[in-house]
Every structure is written in structure tokens, then in C-alpha cells.
Amino acid sequence: MNSFINSIKKTIGNGSSDIERSISRVLVPVAGFPIDREALELALKVTNSAPREVFAVYVAEIPMSLPLDSLPEKDLQKGEKILSDLTHYAKINNRSIETELLLTRSRGDTLINESIERNVDLIIMGIQYTKNHGEFDLDQAVNNLLRNSPKSVWILRESTESTQQ
């Protein structure tokens, strides 16, 4: 992965070309998938120069039929545990991250708004490999993010090998 990161840095941040840019602020939406840690690791590596900020957010989508503040306690605990684990991972790698648990009706819109409010350079999101009617399928939030985000978006899709067990 280090050679991959180095080639990315050469392309986007360590040269003198007008199209190159540095990445210092990254939003990492997480959901509790194994790929989340890879997304965080990538964010930590591409922001390996000062100033640097990585924001991990867990977004819990509340159905319209329920009040916005009605997320079950076990779901809140799940989000807090995911964020705590990622904070610990960053800490053992001598980095710090900012985390936040958000409640929303629309995960994609919330991620777009968060990226704008935090003025990030990049969104790095890990997704599961899912099929719908036998075809690879992106969920609605990911589609919304890819279509409507004014920020750069990198999607890491988990290996298909992990879904065929």
C-alpha cells in the first residue's frame, strides 16, 4: 500500500504542477465495515504533512417514521464503539483524528454538508461489495455523494473475495 500512497502523493500533492494540490483535510465516513480501517489508513497517509486533519464520521440514518432523536441505544453504542476503535487505531499510529456521530434522514446529503462545513479537500469512503438482482450495486447515499459532492471523493470497495465465503 505504501507504493500506492507514494504514487498518489506524487500525482496530487508533492510536485510543482499547477494541477497538483496538497491534501490536508479528509472526511472519512464509517459504518463498521472492515474496509473503514483501510479508508482511515489511507486518509492518515495522504495527510502526512502539516497541517493535517482527518475527520471520521458515523452517520446513523433515522427512518422518516421515527423522531430524529429516536435512534435505539444499541445503535448509538455501535457508532460510538466504531469511532472509539478508529480513534485508538489513529493514536497507536501517532496521529489523532476528530470523530462525530451524526443522526440524519439522508446519509448522502449529510456527508456532503459535513464535507462543506469542515472544508475538506477529500472524502475517502469504504463500501461493501453488494449485489442487487445479481449486479454490483451502490447504495443511495454513495450514489448521492458521487453525483452531488463538490469535493473530491475516493471510494474503496472491499474485495469480492470477502463476500464469497
C-alpha positions as CSV (number, residue, x, y, z in Angstrom):
1,M,0.0,0.0,0.0
2,N,2.9,2.4,0.6
3,S,3.9,2.4,-3.0
4,F,0.3,3.2,-3.9
5,I,0.3,6.1,-1.4
6,N,3.6,7.4,-2.7
7,S,2.3,7.4,-6.3
8,I,-0.8,9.2,-5.2
9,K,1.2,11.8,-3.4
10,K,3.4,12.4,-6.5
11,T,0.2,12.9,-8.5
12,I,-1.7,15.1,-6.2
13,G,0.5,16.8,-3.7
14,N,4.3,16.7,-3.8
15,G,5.2,18.3,-7.2
16,S,5.1,21.7,-8.8
17,S,2.5,21.3,-11.4
18,D,-0.5,23.6,-11.4
19,I,-2.9,20.7,-11.3
20,E,-1.2,19.2,-8.2
21,R,-2.5,20.0,-4.8
22,S,-1.9,19.1,-1.2
23,I,-4.5,17.2,0.8
24,S,-4.6,18.3,4.4
25,R,-8.3,17.8,5.4
26,V,-10.1,14.5,4.8
27,L,-13.5,13.3,5.8
28,V,-13.9,9.5,6.3
29,P,-17.5,8.3,6.6
30,V,-17.5,5.0,8.5
31,A,-20.2,2.3,9.0
32,G,-18.5,-0.5,10.9
33,F,-17.2,-2.4,7.8
34,P,-13.6,-3.8,7.8
35,I,-12.9,-1.5,4.8
36,D,-13.4,1.5,7.2
37,R,-9.9,1.0,8.7
38,E,-8.3,0.9,5.2
39,A,-10.1,4.2,4.4
40,L,-8.8,5.7,7.6
41,E,-5.3,4.4,7.0
42,L,-5.3,5.9,3.5
43,A,-6.6,9.3,4.9
44,L,-3.8,9.3,7.5
45,K,-1.2,8.6,4.9
46,V,-2.3,11.2,2.3
47,T,-2.5,13.8,5.1
48,N,1.0,13.0,6.3
49,S,2.1,16.7,6.2
50,A,1.2,19.6,8.3
51,P,-1.4,21.0,8.7
52,R,-3.4,17.8,8.7
53,E,-6.8,16.9,9.9
54,V,-8.8,13.7,9.5
55,F,-12.5,13.6,10.4
56,A,-14.2,10.2,10.9
57,V,-18.0,10.4,11.0
58,Y,-20.5,7.7,11.7
59,V,-23.9,8.7,10.2
60,A,-26.9,6.9,11.5
61,E,-29.9,7.2,9.2
62,I,-33.3,7.5,11.1
63,P,-36.4,6.4,9.2
64,M,-38.9,9.1,8.5
65,S,-41.5,7.2,10.6
66,L,-39.5,7.9,13.7
67,P,-38.5,11.1,15.5
68,L,-35.0,12.3,14.6
69,D,-33.7,11.7,18.1
70,S,-35.1,8.2,18.4
71,L,-32.0,6.1,17.5
72,P,-32.0,2.9,19.7
73,E,-29.3,2.9,22.4
74,K,-27.7,-0.2,20.9
75,D,-27.2,1.7,17.6
76,L,-25.7,4.7,19.3
77,Q,-23.3,2.4,21.2
78,K,-22.4,0.7,17.9
79,G,-21.5,4.1,16.4
80,E,-19.6,5.2,19.4
81,K,-17.6,1.9,19.5
82,I,-16.7,2.2,15.8
83,L,-15.4,5.7,16.3
84,S,-13.6,4.8,19.5
85,D,-11.8,1.9,17.8
86,L,-10.8,4.2,14.9
87,T,-9.5,6.8,17.3
88,H,-7.5,4.2,19.1
89,Y,-6.1,3.0,15.7
90,A,-5.0,6.5,14.8
91,K,-3.5,7.0,18.3
92,I,-1.3,3.9,18.0
93,N,-0.1,5.3,14.7
94,N,0.9,8.5,16.4
95,R,-1.9,10.5,14.9
96,S,-5.1,12.0,16.1
97,I,-8.5,12.2,14.4
98,E,-11.7,14.1,15.1
99,T,-14.8,11.9,15.3
100,E,-18.5,12.7,15.3
101,L,-21.7,10.6,15.4
102,L,-24.5,12.2,13.4
103,L,-28.2,11.5,13.2
104,T,-29.9,12.2,9.9
105,R,-32.7,11.4,7.5
106,S,-30.4,11.4,4.4
107,R,-26.8,10.0,4.8
108,G,-25.6,11.2,1.5
109,D,-26.8,14.8,2.0
110,T,-25.4,14.9,5.5
111,L,-22.0,13.7,4.2
112,I,-22.0,16.4,1.5
113,N,-22.9,19.1,4.1
114,E,-20.3,17.8,6.5
115,S,-17.6,18.0,3.9
116,I,-18.5,21.6,3.0
117,E,-18.8,22.7,6.7
118,R,-15.4,21.2,7.5
119,N,-13.9,22.5,4.3
120,V,-12.2,19.2,3.5
121,D,-10.1,18.5,0.4
122,L,-11.2,15.0,0.0
123,I,-13.8,12.4,1.1
124,I,-12.5,8.8,1.4
125,M,-15.2,6.2,1.9
126,G,-15.0,2.4,2.2
127,I,-18.0,0.5,0.9
128,Q,-19.1,-3.2,1.0
129,Y,-19.4,-5.2,-2.2
130,T,-23.1,-5.7,-2.5
131,K,-25.3,-7.2,-5.3
132,N,-28.9,-6.3,-6.2
133,H,-30.5,-8.7,-8.6
134,G,-27.1,-10.3,-9.3
135,E,-25.5,-7.0,-10.2
136,F,-23.0,-4.9,-8.3
137,D,-25.0,-2.1,-6.6
138,L,-24.0,1.2,-4.9
139,D,-26.4,2.3,-2.1
140,Q,-28.4,5.5,-2.4
141,A,-26.0,7.5,-0.1
142,V,-22.9,6.6,-2.1
143,N,-24.7,7.4,-5.4
144,N,-25.8,10.8,-4.0
145,L,-22.2,11.5,-2.8
146,L,-20.7,10.7,-6.1
147,R,-23.2,12.7,-8.1
148,N,-23.6,15.8,-5.9
149,S,-20.5,16.3,-3.8
150,P,-18.5,19.4,-4.7
151,K,-15.5,17.8,-3.0
152,S,-13.2,15.0,-4.5
153,V,-14.4,11.6,-3.5
154,W,-12.4,8.4,-3.3
155,I,-14.3,5.1,-2.9
156,L,-12.6,2.0,-1.6
157,R,-14.7,-1.1,-2.4
158,E,-14.0,-4.2,-0.4
159,S,-12.6,-7.2,-2.1
160,T,-15.1,-9.6,-3.7
161,E,-13.2,-12.4,-2.0
162,S,-14.6,-11.4,1.4
163,T,-18.2,-11.7,0.1
164,Q,-17.8,-15.2,-1.4
165,Q,-17.2,-17.1,1.9
